[in-house]
Amino acid sequence: MRFDPIAPLARPMLTDPFGRDISYLRISVTDRCDFRCVYCMSEDMTFLPKRDLLTLEEIDRLATAFIARGTRKLRLTGGEPLVRRDVMSLFRSLSRHLATGALEELTLTTNGSLLDRYAQEMADYGVRRINVSLDTLDPDKFRQITRWGDLDKVLGGIEAARKAGMRVKINAVALKGVNEDEIESLMTWAHGLGMDLTLIEVMPLGEIEPGRIDQFLPLSVVRARLMDKYNLVEDPYRTGGPARYVRVQETGGLIGFITPMTHNFCESCNRVRLTCTGTLYMCLGQEDAADLRAPLRASADDALLHKAMEEAIARKPKGHDFVIDRRRAKPAVGRHMSVTGG
């Protein structure tokens, strides 16, 4: 993958109708995953044909176009990004934007299953911070939640990432009656290893077998429970994502809350999401999307691509309106989280 280096803001910054500069791009490099988490996927998933996916060179070209328009943070997601064949070549290619200063951060969200294999190489390419999705430290419960996962492999991957010098943040989905009694132990474990923890409310994305009303645990409840035992102090720390953080005085660590259901985080949204087929979603909680694959492939010149990007950002909504309700049989958004990317 070889593209000419770019200067930051080679074109005007992408700004939405509400004055929010779009500086954060999340790219799903694959919809495939080696887990089948119960809040994310059905056990029997039908994935996209590989012929429909963007090549890694095309993903690089799209990312480069966004960087030229002001993207400063780039996160690779999935599915599970590390199952994509030759994905390290994409990290290697994108790292040139870190070297020039055009990109501030290159990172990823992963389930950790393949981290032991790739952690050092990612660190060599300039990845300094990663998110690992981990909802429980109980091996049996971990297998129940992920259906196929091996907790020991994930813990080994986390250790490999830490040894490689990367800062690890743990992401945990709060699930009523499943891991709500473990949140304190997850927090103390993570903080004891110098890792922050972010809790996420389950979101109504895609058809799954269990009803989400049975999974949903408001983080306002979780926070109140923690406050019975710990002193939580508001903290200004931000990663560019939607989490709002508090520092736990007793442990010294940070705990973040992502609350798309009980209190949305839309007012400062600077993010858009690109799927592995070149579809750009301007909002995680809306169906409106833009096809960037067609203009990308229509010309070796990026003029058509930039025009499509501008038209898409001009449609970015003010926010989402997620609802989990027993009266609604269908999810708020039909696509699975693995399609859009985390």
CORWO-V405905 format. One record per backbone hydrogen bond with DSSP energy under -1.0 kcal/mol. NH is the residue of the N-H (numbers start at 1). CO is the residue of the C=O. E is the energy in kcal/mol with one decimal. If there is no record, write none. Layout:
NH,CO,E
NH,CO,E
//
This chain:
11,68,-1.8
14,69,-2.0
16,20,-2.3
19,16,-2.0
22,14,-3.0
23,21,-1.1
24,270,-1.6
25,73,-2.4
26,272,-2.2
27,75,-2.9
28,274,-3.1
29,77,-2.3
36,146,-2.8
38,145,-2.3
40,37,-1.6
41,37,-2.8
52,49,-2.1
53,50,-1.2
54,276,-3.6
59,55,-2.2
60,56,-2.2
61,57,-2.1
62,58,-2.4
63,59,-2.8
64,60,-2.5
65,61,-1.9
66,62,-2.1
67,63,-2.5
68,64,-2.0
69,66,-1.1
70,67,-1.5
71,66,-2.2
72,23,-2.7
73,23,-2.1
74,105,-2.4
75,25,-2.3
76,107,-2.5
77,27,-3.3
80,32,-3.0
83,80,-1.9
84,81,-1.5
87,84,-1.7
89,86,-1.7
91,87,-1.6
92,88,-2.6
93,89,-2.1
94,90,-2.8
95,91,-1.6
96,93,-1.4
97,94,-1.8
99,95,-1.8
100,96,-1.7
103,97,-2.3
104,72,-1.9
105,72,-1.9
107,74,-2.5
109,76,-1.9
110,131,-2.4
118,114,-1.4
119,115,-2.7
122,118,-2.5
123,119,-2.4
124,120,-2.1
125,121,-1.2
126,123,-1.6
127,122,-2.2
130,167,-2.5
131,108,-2.3
132,169,-2.8
133,110,-2.5
134,171,-3.1
142,138,-3.0
143,139,-2.0
144,140,-2.0
145,141,-2.7
146,142,-2.7
147,143,-1.9
148,146,-2.0
154,150,-1.5
155,151,-2.8
156,152,-2.2
157,153,-2.0
158,154,-2.4
159,155,-2.1
160,156,-2.0
161,157,-2.3
162,158,-2.3
163,159,-2.4
164,160,-1.6
165,162,-1.3
166,161,-2.2
167,128,-3.0
169,130,-2.4
170,196,-2.7
171,132,-2.8
172,198,-2.8
174,200,-2.4
176,215,-2.7
178,175,-2.0
179,175,-1.6
182,179,-1.9
186,182,-2.8
187,183,-2.3
188,184,-2.6
189,185,-2.2
190,186,-2.6
191,187,-2.9
192,188,-1.9
193,190,-1.1
194,191,-1.5
195,190,-2.9
197,254,-1.9
198,170,-3.1
199,256,-3.0
200,172,-2.3
201,258,-2.0
205,203,-2.1
206,333,-3.0
214,211,-1.2
216,212,-2.3
222,218,-1.3
223,219,-2.8
224,220,-1.8
225,221,-2.1
226,222,-2.2
227,223,-2.2
229,226,-1.6
230,226,-2.9
233,247,-2.5
235,245,-2.2
244,257,-1.6
246,255,-2.0
247,233,-3.2
248,253,-3.0
249,231,-2.5
252,248,-3.2
255,246,-2.6
256,197,-2.9
257,244,-1.9
258,199,-2.7
263,259,-1.7
269,266,-2.0
272,24,-1.6
273,281,-2.6
274,26,-3.0
275,279,-2.8
278,275,-1.7
280,290,-3.2
281,273,-3.4
286,283,-1.3
290,280,-2.1
292,278,-2.8
296,292,-1.6
297,293,-2.4
298,294,-1.2
306,302,-2.7
307,303,-2.0
308,304,-2.2
309,305,-2.4
310,306,-2.5
311,307,-2.2
312,308,-2.0
313,309,-2.5
314,310,-1.7
315,312,-1.9
316,313,-1.5
328,325,-1.7
333,204,-1.9
339,336,-1.6
340,336,-1.3
341,337,-2.9
//
